[in-house]
């Protein structure tokens, strides 16, 4: 796969632990990327933005832009994938 896009709860479920801190998130994302064999991993984090993981241990935080109140997030992950 070129890219996987789990949300944070899905990533936590696959890892069997919470990603409570920035360090937890970075370590967990790198672990999932390596275990999956994908080229990239993008963990979506709702109001906290997203984090993109790439080979070689690179990680980039993508903050929320133009944040508004969100009432229904159904399909948000599909939108992210389609844009990518």
C-alpha positions in Angstrom: 0.0 0.0 0.0 1.2 3.5 -0.7 -0.6 5.0 2.3 -2.8 3.9 5.3 -5.0 6.4 7.0 -6.2 5.2 10.4 -7.8 7.6 12.9 -6.2 7.8 16.3 -8.6 5.3 18.0 -8.0 2.8 15.2 -4.2 3.2 15.5 -4.5 2.7 19.3 -6.6 -0.4 18.9 -4.1 -1.9 16.5 -1.2 -1.1 18.8 -3.1 -2.2 21.9 -2.3 1.0 23.8 -3.2 4.7 24.0 -1.3 7.3 22.2 -1.7 9.8 25.0 1.4 12.0 24.5 3.3 13.3 21.4 6.0 10.8 22.1 3.5 8.0 22.3 2.0 9.1 18.9 5.4 9.3 17.2 6.6 6.0 18.5 3.2 4.3 17.7 3.0 5.7 14.2 6.5 4.6 13.3 5.7 1.1 14.7 2.5 0.8 12.7 4.2 2.0 9.5 7.0 -0.5 9.9 4.6 -3.4 10.8 2.3 -2.6 7.9 4.9 -2.3 5.2 3.1 0.7 3.7 5.1 3.6 2.2 3.3 6.2 4.3 0.9 6.3 7.3 -1.3 9.2 8.1 -3.0 9.2 11.5 -5.9 11.6 11.6 -6.5 13.1 15.0 -9.7 15.1 14.7 -9.4 18.6 16.1 -5.7 18.0 16.7 -4.9 17.6 13.0 -2.9 14.8 11.4 0.5 13.3 11.6 2.2 11.8 8.5 4.8 9.1 8.8 7.3 8.2 6.1 10.1 5.7 5.8 13.3 6.5 7.6 11.5 7.6 10.7 10.3 10.9 9.3 7.1 12.3 10.8 5.4 15.6 10.0 2.5 17.2 12.0 -0.2 18.7 10.0 -2.3 21.2 12.0 -5.9 21.9 11.6 -6.5 24.8 9.2 -9.5 27.2 9.4 -11.0 25.2 12.3 -14.8 25.4 12.6 -17.3 23.6 14.8 -17.8 20.1 13.3 -21.1 18.4 13.8 -20.7 15.2 11.8 -17.4 13.7 11.0 -18.8 10.7 9.1 -16.7 10.3 5.9 -13.9 12.6 7.0 -11.3 9.9 6.6 -12.6 9.2 3.1 -12.2 12.9 2.3 -8.6 12.8 3.5 -7.8 9.8 1.3 -9.4 11.3 -1.8 -7.4 14.5 -1.4 -4.2 12.5 -1.0 
